[in-house]
Amino acid sequence: MRIALLLLVMLSSAANATDYLIGEIKAKAEVNVMAQVDGLVNHYDVEFGEQVTQFQRLLEFDATDPKLELALAQANRDLAEVDSQLKAKQLTRLQQLNAKKTVTDSELEEQLRQTQISQVQLRVQQQNLAIAKRNLDKHTILAPFAASVIERYVEVGQWVSVGEPLYRLADISTVLIQANLVEQDIAQLALGQAIKVYVPAIEKQFETSIIRLADAPQQDGSGYRIELELANLERQLKPGYRAELRLEQGGVE
């Protein structure tokens, strides 16, 4: 009798049991900020754990050489501009004289050629100046978006090459929840479908909906990926936290 009663309780519990899928919380935007130039780290402004706004300065490389290059480019641009203006004035004067037949057509054509060359040289120097300005700007590293500083990879006085990581930033004001499902579960879900999410680390439950649902399984064999989104203005939800997408037998709660 006791065995039959125990079996009945077990079957009843199994029938009412709530199942769930394990997901992981991820930052909606995360990036490694890379060096765009070779250079010596002059100073850094922020540390891990700090919040930064978009375009806030993170770090500066020594800019002695690019500043000199910029000054040289400005001087070359100014010189080319003066030369172009002088050539243009001379062309105007010769055109007037040619109209009076006091200079030959060949002299006028030569001055026109020199004027056109000087105009092209001016455009070249203007481009060189723009390149020098851009190169100088690359020595100041700015945050691409408002974010939390997760890691700083470099120290003052360190030589850094192009492409080396400087900082890791993550925007967690909104977080994603990713989970991989087997075919039996994915068949029950649809885009926009409401779903409950429980986060054990903070012992809180949230309601959200599916914003992305894969039409094919992941290549690593982990299943069909779904993504959900949660506002996280208080920053309680951290990347890496486990999330439980609670399911009942036969469907989503």
N, C-alpha and C positions, 0 to 999 in steps of 0.2 A: 504494500500500500504506500509506504514512504517513498519507494523508488518511483512508483507511478506518479505520485504527487510532485516529486522533484523534477521528473521529466516534463510534466505539464507546465511547471513554473518556467523551466528553461525554454520550452517552445514558445510560451507566451512572451517571455523577455525578448527572444529573437525576433518575434513578429513585430514588436513595438520598438525595436532598437533603432537608434538614429545613427546613420553612417555619415562619414565626412571625408573630404579630400584634403590632402595636405598641399598647401601653397606656400609661396615665399614672398615676402614684401621686398620690393625693389624701389629705388629712387626713380622718379619719372624721367629725370635727366641727370646723367652722370658723365663726366668727361675728365680726361687727363689733359691739362694745359701744357702744351709742348713749347720748347724753345724754337723760335723761328730764325735765330741767328746764332753763330758761335760767339761766346762772350764770357766775361768774368762777372760773377754775381756781385753786385755792388752792395745791395741791401734788399731785405724783404720786409713787407709790411704786415703780413697776417700769418697766424699760426693755425694749426689744426684745431677744430672745435669752434672757430669763430664764424660769424655770419658776414657775408660780403654782398654788396649791391652790384647790379650790373655796371660794368665799366670801372669799378673800383680798382685802384692799383694794387697789384699783388706783389710785384717784384721789379727791380730795375737792374739791368746790366750796366757795366761801366760804358759810358757813351762818349768818351774822349775822342776816339777816332771818327765815329759817325758825325759828331758835331763839326770836326774839322772838314770832313768831306762835304757836309752841307754848306759850310761857309765858302768852300772852293766852288761848289756848284752854283751858289748864288752869285759869286763874283764872275764866273764864266757866263752866266745868264745875262748879267748886267752889261758885260762887255759886248756880247752878241747883240743885245738890244740897241746899244749905242751905235754899233757898226751898221745894223740894219736901218736905223733912222737916218744915218749919214748917207748911206747908199741910196735910200729912197729920195732924199732931198737932192742928191746929185743927179739922179735920174730925172726928176722933175725939171731941174735947171737945163739939162741937156735936151729934154723934149722941147722946151721953149726955144732954145738956140737952134735946134734942128728945124723948127718951124720957120725960123728966119734964115735958114740955109747957112748958118755959121759953123755948124758941126756936121760931119758926114753921118750917113745912115749906119755905117759900120761902127762908128764911135758910140752912137746911141744904142745899137744892139749889144755891144760889149758891156755898156753900163747896165743895160737891162739884165744881162746874164749875171753880172756881179750882184745886182740887187736881189735877184731871185735866189742866188746861192746864199746870200746873207740871211734872207728870210728863212730858208731851210735850216741854216746853222742855228738861228734863234730858236726854232722849234725843237731842234735836237737838245740845246742847252736847257730849254724849259722842261723837257722830259727827263734829262739828267738831274735837274733840281727836284722834280717830283719823286724820282727814284731815291735820291739822297734823303728826302724828308720821310719817305716810307721806311727806309732802312733805319733811320733814327727812331721812328715810332716803334719799330719792332724790338727796341732795347727796353721798352717799358711794357710790362706784362699786365694786362687788364682782365678782370673777370668777365667772361662772355655772357653770364647771366647771374641773377641773384641766387646765392647758393650757400651751403655749408662747406667749410674747408675740411676735407676728410684727411688729407695727407699733404705734407710738404716734403719734397724729395731732395732739396738742395740746401747748401750752406753758403754763407757769405765767404767770398774769396774762392769759391769753387769754379773751375772752368767747365763750361757746359757747351756741348756741340748741338748743332741743329737736330731737332727731332727728339731730344732727350726730354723726359717728363719733368715738370717743375712742381706742379700741384695736381691733386685730385679733388674735384669739386662735385657736389651732388645737391640737386634741388629736391628737397623732401617736403616742400609745402603741399605737394600732392604726391601720393605714392601709388605704385602699381602693385597688384597682387597677381602673380603668375602661378598657374597650376597646370599639370599635364594629366589628361584623362584617358582612360581606356575607351574603346568604342561603345561599350554598353552605356557609359555615363554620358559621352558626348552626344549620343543620339537623343538624350532627354533635354538638352539645353538649346537655347537660341539666343541670338544677339538681343541685347536689351532686357533679357530676363532678369528679374529681381533675384537676389541671392543673399543669404546671411553669412557673415564672416565673423568668426571668433578668433581673437588674438590672445593666446594663453599668457604671453609675457606681461600684458597689462590687464588681463582678465576683463576684457571688454568685448562686446559684440556690436557689429556695425551692419547696416543694410546698404547694399549698393546693387549694381547691375553689371552684366557682362558687356564689355565694350569691344572686345575682339575675340574671335573664335576661329581657330585654324580649320581649314578644309582638308588638310592632310597631316599625318603624324610627323613629329620631329624626326630628323634623320638619325639621331642617336637612339631611336627606339623608345623614347620616354613617353610617347603618347601624343594626344591631340592637345595643343596648348590653348588655354583661355586666359584672358586678362580682364581684371577688374580695376577700378580706380576709386581711391578714397581721398577726400580732403584731409589735410594733416597740418592745419595751421598752428596747432599747439605742439607739433613735433613729437607727439607721443609714440608714433609708429616709426620704427627704425628699419632701414634696409637690413635684411638678413633675418628678421623676426619670422617665426612660423605663423601661418594663418590657416585656420580650419574652415573650409567651405562645407558647411553642414548640409548633408543630404539625408533624406528619409528613403526608406525602401520604396522604390517606384517613382522617385522624383525629388526635385529640390523643394526645400521648405518654402 
